Amino acid sequence: MTEYVFIPGAGSDSWYLQPLAGQLRARGHHVATPDLPCDDDAAGLPEYADIVAAAISDPTRTVLVAHSFGGFTAPLVCQRVAVQRLVLLSAMIPLPGEAPADWWANPGYEHARRQQDERDGRHPDDEDALFFHDVPPELAAQAREHSRRQSTTPFTEPWPLPAWPATPTTFLLCRHDRLLPAAFMRRIVAERLGVVPDEIDGGHMIALARPRQLADQLEAYTPTNSTPL
């Protein structure tokens, strides 16, 4: 049995991870989906990392899965707890000293997003088409109800680690992600992690859109099946 511990993205609670968590629990795995104090202006990345680290019960069998903005928190957790593997699920990859607010401009993200919007025919203000284009409508409606205010505090703080942690790390790229376009992320993963990402069909909210397929992929990252970075 593997312990999967999830780090959610910005401005949301763990509700959107529950279909995926249900799939994994039904297969006999332990799953933790801690909520972060995203609306607390006194909480930054270190506080986020403390909460996630406290949710890990057995590091020797833990796969830590970080979604989206969770990519900034996950390495800090790995510094606190020696988990077996880190999986970055369509996640941001920080550099030492880089504040999350600067991430969008530093690697040429804005240009990549404009190109992706043009390919998709998406209006820049249509966030439903950005996040929920492949999510069942009833789930998309519920997801909007679980949106939370995201404090700017963790976005203004430089990422504190001097280098990426030694934890074996896998990047799982979503081929139909409109927020973090696939072609852009392939380049960022190569530049910042020096690896070729694994890939899966689906958009940014794949945990809602394709929970069974995502659970299948995550099961491949059990400690016994993992290959170090």
Phi, psi and chi 1 to 4 in degrees:
 res  aa     phi    psi   chi1   chi2   chi3   chi4
   1 MET       -  134.6  180.0  179.5   66.4      -
   2 THR  -102.2  147.5  -59.7      -      -      -
   3 GLU  -101.9  115.9  176.1  174.3  -82.6      -
   4 TYR  -101.0  125.7  -67.8   94.5      -      -
   5 VAL  -119.8  125.7  178.2      -      -      -
   6 PHE  -108.4  142.2  -71.2   90.3      -      -
   7 ILE  -112.6  117.0  -54.2  177.0      -      -
   8 PRO   -74.8  167.9   29.1  -35.1      -      -
   9 GLY   -80.5 -170.5      -      -      -      -
  10 ALA   -74.7  148.1      -      -      -      -
  11 GLY    64.7   33.1      -      -      -      -
  12 SER  -153.6  167.5   62.5      -      -      -
  13 ASP  -104.1 -172.0   59.7   22.9      -      -
  14 SER   -81.8    3.5   60.9      -      -      -
  15 TRP   -55.0  -42.1  174.4   87.8      -      -
  16 TYR   -69.9  -10.3   75.4   91.6      -      -
  17 LEU   -90.7   -7.9  -65.6  166.6      -      -
  18 GLN   -66.6  -39.2  -64.4  -46.3  -51.8      -
  19 PRO   -58.9  -39.7  -25.9   36.5      -      -
  20 LEU   -68.1  -44.7  172.5   60.1      -      -
  21 ALA   -59.3  -39.1      -      -      -      -
  22 GLY   -62.8  -40.2      -      -      -      -
  23 GLN   -61.2  -44.4  -75.8  -79.0  -24.2      -
  24 LEU   -70.9  -39.4  -68.3  168.5      -      -
  25 ARG   -65.0  -36.4  -70.3 -176.1  179.5  118.1
  26 ALA   -64.8  -20.0      -      -      -      -
  27 ARG   -94.8    6.6  -56.1  175.3 -168.5 -155.8
  28 GLY    95.2    8.5      -      -      -      -
  29 HIS   -92.2  155.3  -58.7  -64.9      -      -
  30 HIS   -89.1  136.5  177.1   74.4      -      -
  31 VAL  -132.7  133.8 -179.9      -      -      -
  32 ALA  -123.4  131.8      -      -      -      -
  33 THR  -127.9   70.9   57.3      -      -      -
  34 PRO   -63.9  140.5   24.9  -34.6      -      -
  35 ASP   -86.5  141.4  -77.2  -45.6      -      -
  36 LEU  -101.7  152.3  -59.1 -179.8      -      -
  37 PRO   -80.2   60.0   31.9  -36.0      -      -
  38 CYS   -65.1  -22.6   65.4      -      -      -
  39 ASP   -95.9    8.5   51.3    3.5      -      -
  40 ASP   -97.9  112.8 -177.2   -5.6      -      -
  41 ASP   -69.4  -11.8  -68.3  -30.5      -      -
  42 ALA   -88.0   -7.3      -      -      -      -
  43 ALA  -103.6  131.2      -      -      -      -
  44 GLY  -122.2 -164.5      -      -      -      -
  45 LEU   -57.9  -41.4  -66.6  175.9      -      -
  46 PRO   -60.2  -39.3  -25.5   36.7      -      -
  47 GLU   -68.2  -39.5  -72.8   74.4   23.5      -
  48 TYR   -58.9  -46.4  -71.3   12.7      -      -
  49 ALA   -63.3  -38.2      -      -      -      -
  50 ASP   -61.2  -41.6  -71.8  -17.9      -      -
  51 ILE   -66.1  -43.9  -70.8  170.4      -      -
  52 VAL   -66.2  -43.8  176.8      -      -      -
  53 ALA   -59.6  -37.1      -      -      -      -
  54 ALA   -68.1  -20.2      -      -      -      -
  55 ALA   -83.2   -8.9      -      -      -      -
  56 ILE   -87.2  119.1  -62.1  171.4      -      -
  57 SER   -95.7  -31.4   62.4      -      -      -
  58 ASP  -141.3   91.1 -175.5   -5.0      -      -
  59 PRO   -57.8  -26.9  -22.3   33.0      -      -
  60 THR   -67.8  -16.3   64.3      -      -      -
  61 ARG  -128.1   22.8   58.0 -174.5  176.6   89.8
  62 THR   -96.3  130.3  -66.8      -      -      -
  63 VAL  -106.6  115.4  175.0      -      -      -
  64 LEU   -91.0  124.0 -179.5   64.5      -      -
  65 VAL  -117.4  118.8 -176.2      -      -      -
  66 ALA  -113.6  125.9      -      -      -      -
  67 HIS  -105.0  133.7 -179.2 -126.1      -      -
  68 SER    57.0 -120.0 -163.5      -      -      -
  69 PHE   -61.7  -18.2  179.7   50.6      -      -
  70 GLY   -60.1  -16.0      -      -      -      -
  71 GLY   -63.5  -24.3      -      -      -      -
  72 PHE   -77.6  -30.7  -92.3   82.4      -      -
  73 THR   -83.3  -37.6  -60.6      -      -      -
  74 ALA   -55.2  -46.1      -      -      -      -
  75 PRO   -63.7  -29.7  -23.0   35.3      -      -
  76 LEU   -67.1  -36.0  -82.1   64.6      -      -
  77 VAL   -64.2  -43.5  177.6      -      -      -
  78 CYS   -63.2  -27.3  -64.8      -      -      -
  79 GLN   -70.9  -29.7 -171.4 -175.7   44.8      -
  80 ARG   -87.1  -35.6  -71.1  159.0  169.5   75.3
  81 VAL  -133.4  132.0 -177.1      -      -      -
  82 ALA   -84.0   75.2      -      -      -      -
  83 VAL   -71.5  163.4  -60.0      -      -      -
  84 GLN   -77.5  -33.7  -70.4  -60.5  -59.4      -
  85 ARG  -156.0  146.2  174.8  157.9  -67.0  -86.6
  86 LEU  -112.4  128.0  167.9   59.7      -      -
  87 VAL  -114.4  119.1  177.6      -      -      -
  88 LEU   -92.9  110.1  -62.1  172.3      -      -
  89 LEU   -97.6  101.5  173.0   61.5      -      -
  90 SER    44.9   55.7 -166.9      -      -      -
  91 ALA  -116.4  157.2      -      -      -      -
  92 MET   -72.2  142.5  -60.9  164.7   72.0      -
  93 ILE  -117.2  111.3  -54.8  170.2      -      -
  94 PRO   -84.3  158.7   30.4  -34.0      -      -
  95 LEU  -108.1  155.2  -69.9  176.7      -      -
  96 PRO   -54.3  130.9  -28.4   37.0      -      -
  97 GLY    81.3   -2.7      -      -      -      -
  98 GLU   -87.0  124.0 -178.1  178.3   54.3      -
  99 ALA   -79.4  144.4      -      -      -      -
 100 PRO   -54.5  -35.0  -28.9   36.7      -      -
 101 ALA   -63.5  -25.5      -      -      -      -
 102 ASP   -88.0  -14.1  -64.0  -29.2      -      -
 103 TRP   -59.7  -37.1 -169.5   92.3      -      -
 104 TRP   -64.9  -31.1  -53.2  105.5      -      -
 105 ALA   -95.7  -34.7      -      -      -      -
 106 ASN   -57.6  -47.6  -74.6  -10.5      -      -
 107 PRO   -94.0   15.6   30.6  -28.8      -      -
 108 GLY    81.3   27.5      -      -      -      -
 109 TYR   -63.6  -44.1  169.3   79.5      -      -
 110 GLU   -59.3  -40.9  -66.1  176.7   -4.8      -
 111 HIS   -64.6  -42.1  176.3   67.6      -      -
 112 ALA   -63.6  -39.0      -      -      -      -
 113 ARG   -66.5  -41.8  -98.8  -73.2  -58.7  -79.6
 114 ARG   -59.6  -43.3  -75.5 -164.4  -60.7  -89.7
 115 GLN   -62.6  -41.5  -70.4 -176.6  -40.7      -
 116 GLN   -65.8  -41.4 -174.0   67.9   49.1      -
 117 ASP   -60.0  -40.3  -73.2  -14.8      -      -
 118 GLU   -65.8  -41.2  -68.7  172.6   -0.1      -
 119 ARG   -64.5  -37.5  -74.2 -167.2  -67.0  -91.5
 120 ASP   -84.9  -12.5  -65.2  -27.0      -      -
 121 GLY    67.7   30.6      -      -      -      -
 122 ARG   -95.9  130.7 -172.4 -169.0   76.4   87.8
 123 HIS   -68.7  137.8 -170.0  -80.6      -      -
 124 PRO   -56.2  -25.1  -25.9   35.1      -      -
 125 ASP   -92.0   -1.6  -65.1  -28.4      -      -
 126 ASP   -88.1   88.1 -172.4   -9.1      -      -
 127 GLU   -73.8  -25.9  -67.8 -160.5   -4.1      -
 128 ASP   -61.9  -43.5  -77.7  -10.8      -      -
 129 ALA   -70.7  -23.5      -      -      -      -
 130 LEU   -74.9  -46.2  179.4   65.4      -      -
 131 PHE   -99.2  -35.7  -70.7  101.6      -      -
 132 PHE  -116.2   19.7  -57.4  118.5      -      -
 133 HIS   -61.7  -25.6   59.9   94.4      -      -
 134 ASP  -117.7   15.1   62.2  -18.1      -      -
 135 VAL   -96.9  135.7  175.9      -      -      -
 136 PRO   -51.7  136.6  -27.6   35.7      -      -
 137 PRO   -53.1  -39.8  -26.7   34.8      -      -
 138 GLU   -67.1  -35.1   65.4  -83.2    8.9      -
 139 LEU   -72.8  -36.7  -75.7  179.9      -      -
 140 ALA   -62.2  -40.5      -      -      -      -
 141 ALA   -63.4  -41.5      -      -      -      -
 142 GLN   -68.1  -36.2  -66.6  177.1   55.4      -
 143 ALA   -62.3  -39.2      -      -      -      -
 144 ARG   -61.9  -33.9  -65.4 -176.8 -159.2  100.4
 145 GLU   -69.3  -20.8  -64.7  177.0   -0.7      -
 146 HIS   -98.2    8.9  -75.7  -94.3      -      -
 147 SER   -68.1  139.2  176.9      -      -      -
 148 ARG  -125.3  157.0  -63.4  170.4   60.8 -168.4
 149 ARG   -66.6  133.3 -176.4 -176.9   74.8   85.3
 150 GLN  -103.8  117.5  173.4   62.0   57.8      -
 151 SER   -63.4  147.8  169.7      -      -      -
 152 THR   -82.0   -9.7   60.9      -      -      -
 153 THR   -51.9  -52.6  -62.1      -      -      -
 154 PRO   -69.4  -15.6   23.8  -33.4      -      -
 155 PHE   -81.4  -17.7  -75.6   85.9      -      -
 156 THR   -97.1   -7.5   60.4      -      -      -
 157 GLU   -92.9  130.9  -59.0  170.3  -15.1      -
 158 PRO   -60.1  140.4  -21.7   33.1      -      -
 159 TRP   -63.1  125.5 -166.0   61.5      -      -
 160 PRO   -85.6  -11.9   30.0  -35.5      -      -
 161 LEU   -80.7  145.9  -62.3 -172.7      -      -
 162 PRO   -77.8  -17.8   27.6  -34.7      -      -
 163 ALA  -163.6  167.6      -      -      -      -
 164 TRP   -67.1  140.8 -162.9  -98.1      -      -
 165 PRO   -67.1  164.2   23.7  -33.9      -      -
 166 ALA   -76.9   -4.6      -      -      -      -
 167 THR   -55.3  130.7  -54.1      -      -      -
 168 PRO   -54.1  127.7  -25.8   35.1      -      -
 169 THR  -127.4  134.3  -58.3      -      -      -
 170 THR  -123.3  139.1  -62.2      -      -      -
 171 PHE  -106.9  125.1 -166.5   97.3      -      -
 172 LEU  -107.5  110.5 -177.4   54.5      -      -
 173 LEU   -94.4  136.7 -179.4  147.3      -      -
 174 CYS   -96.1  116.4  -63.5      -      -      -
 175 ARG   -63.0  -27.2  -64.4 -171.0 -175.0   98.6
 176 HIS  -109.7   22.4  -51.9  111.1      -      -
 177 ASP   -69.5  124.8 -165.3  -28.6      -      -
 178 ARG   -94.8  -21.0  -65.5 -179.4  174.8 -178.7
 179 LEU   -78.4  -46.8  178.4   68.3      -      -
 180 LEU  -117.5   86.2  -59.4  178.9      -      -
 181 PRO   -56.0  142.5  -24.6   34.5      -      -
 182 ALA   -59.5  -47.0      -      -      -      -
 183 ALA   -62.5  -41.0      -      -      -      -
 184 PHE   -62.4  -45.9  167.7   75.8      -      -
 185 MET   -70.5  -31.4  -70.9  -52.0  -61.2      -
 186 ARG   -58.6  -41.4  -69.5 -174.8 -172.1  105.6
 187 ARG   -68.4  -44.0  174.0  172.8   63.7   83.7
 188 ILE   -64.6  -41.4  -64.3  -56.6      -      -
 189 VAL   -61.9  -43.4  172.2      -      -      -
 190 ALA   -64.2  -42.9      -      -      -      -
 191 GLU   -72.3  -38.4  -68.5  175.4   -4.9      -
 192 ARG   -99.7  -24.9  -62.5 -166.2  169.1 -163.2
 193 LEU  -114.8  -20.0  -68.6  179.8      -      -
 194 GLY    71.8   28.8      -      -      -      -
 195 VAL  -131.8  166.4  -58.4      -      -      -
 196 VAL   -95.2  126.8  175.8      -      -      -
 197 PRO   -72.3  152.0   27.7  -35.3      -      -
 198 ASP   -75.2  155.1  -68.7  -17.0      -      -
 199 GLU  -132.6  149.5  -60.0 -166.8   12.1      -
 200 ILE  -145.3  147.2 -172.4  171.7      -      -
 201 ASP   -68.3  145.0  -72.9  -20.8      -      -
 202 GLY   134.4  162.2      -      -      -      -
 203 GLY   -94.2 -166.1      -      -      -      -
 204 HIS   -63.5  -32.8 -164.1   67.5      -      -
 205 MET   -97.8   48.3  -55.3  -58.0  -74.3      -
 206 ILE   -62.4  -27.3 -172.3  172.0      -      -
 207 ALA   -64.3  -25.9      -      -      -      -
 208 LEU   -89.9  -39.3  -76.0  177.3      -      -
 209 ALA   -78.2  -38.8      -      -      -      -
 210 ARG  -139.6   60.4  -62.3  170.5  179.6  -99.1
 211 PRO   -64.3  -36.9   21.7  -33.1      -      -
 212 ARG   -66.9  -46.2  179.9  179.0   60.8   79.5
 213 GLN   -64.2  -37.9  -66.3   90.8  -27.9      -
 214 LEU   -67.9  -39.9 -178.8   52.8      -      -
 215 ALA   -61.5  -40.2      -      -      -      -
 216 ASP   -56.6  -44.7  -70.2  -17.4      -      -
 217 GLN   -68.3  -42.4 -174.5   67.3   42.6      -
 218 LEU   -65.5  -30.5  -69.7  176.8      -      -
 219 GLU   -64.5  -21.6  -81.9 -161.6  -55.6      -
 220 ALA   -71.6  -15.0      -      -      -      -
 221 TYR  -100.7   31.8  -56.3  136.9      -      -
 222 THR   -68.8  155.5   61.1      -      -      -
 223 PRO   -53.5  -35.0  -29.7   36.3      -      -
 224 THR   -74.8  -23.4   56.5      -      -      -
 225 ASN  -100.7    2.9  -68.1  -24.0      -      -
 226 SER   -85.3  145.9  -62.3      -      -      -
 227 THR  -115.6  125.2  -58.5      -      -      -
 228 PRO   -59.2  151.0  -23.7   34.5      -      -
 229 LEU   -63.1      - -180.0   68.5      -      -
